[in-house]
């Protein structure tokens, strides 16, 4: 049994297309493709935890067992982890959390207890790059994410933490500025070359780990994308894809903080993101050696062509 948390998130939804083939094929309201049982292609049963089952694709509801509720609630994870061998753990972005500890550690604490009590053998955790770097203890959201990873590891369960850089998909938050102003903006140093990865590649790597039932121990798995790029290079690639100029604009941390709070983020979460971005400028994402194993396939150009361009034009 594989348990998937956050199944309606960008990563979780794509993960389920690997574990339950055709699980995203519900654009027309769902197509009956025959009863295949509540299992992935290899016969492993799939269970998802969802606060809103109606937000799941039709084929996920048909093929997976659904436990209704938040995976931050003790009774929900206690029920969902019964009989589970492997868990995919993703803490959702609680943008209004009063503290980073509430968003990551307190949210995860019930799951850690349920992992111990239920006998879960393996956990694949969505985490971040930066462990071992000089700025890891002052990296806001990343510092909290690494502490969450440690909390799960303290249960004694075998764990693979997905050590992730900035997501390509984050640029989807700037569709209006890209379309109307030809600008992408960030506090990142525009000349700093850093890794960036597609959430589709994260989902594919997670699926491989969830289906493999022989690994033991605890460790991290980096997903770095195919190459390191600067902010200006990202804008140049966008310009090529859209056939018009897109420029990179660096903004101040105060501008970013004010924008986040104005959009409804709590002060603590906004500070956490600003601190993370500051740490990235200081090398947070540049401490992981690139290897063939950590180099994921989706290029930024391909992601722009397949994901960003349709979103902007649509």
JONORLIN-V847987 format. One line per field, one symbol per residue. phi: phi as a letter, one per 30 degrees, with the letter a starting at -180 (. if undefined). psi: psi as a letter, one per 20 degrees, with the letter a starting at -180 (. if undefined). burial: # if it has 16 or more other ideal C-beta (glycine too) atoms within 10 Angstrom, else .. A space follows every 50 residues. Layout:
# JONORLIN-V847987
phi->???
psi->???
burial->???
This chain:
# JONORLIN-V847987
phi->.cccchdcddddddeddddbeidcdbdcjjcdcjdcicaddcjddcbbcb dbedddeeddddccdccdkcdcceddddddddidcbbccbdddddcedbd dddcddddeddddddddciecbbccdbbdkejddcddbchededdddded dddddjddbbcdccdddedddddceddddccibcbaddedcddbdbbddd dddddddeddddccdbibacbdbcidadbddddedddeedddiadbccbd cdddddeddddddjdddddddddddddddddcjeccccddbedcdddddd dddddccddddddd
psi->pppprlijrgggghghhghnpjijmkhjjppojqpjrmrahjjpqppqpp hnhiiqqghghhiqppppapjipghghgghipjqgqpopopqonijqhqh hghgghhighhgghgghikphqpopobqripiqijhjlkdhgghghhggh gghiiiqpqopooqapphihiiikgghgghikqqqriqpijppqqqqqhh hggggggghhhokiqraqaqoqojriqpqrhhhghggggggikrppqppp rrhgggghgghhjjqqhghggggghghghhhjjgjjiopprhhioqhoqh ggggghggghggh.
burial->####################..#..#...........###...####### ..#..#########.##.#.###..##.####.#########.#..#..# .#######.###.##..#.#.##########.#.##..###########. ###.#.#############.#..#...#.....#####...#.####### #######.##.......#.#######.####.######..##...###.. .....##..#....##.###############.###.#.....###.### ..##..###..#..
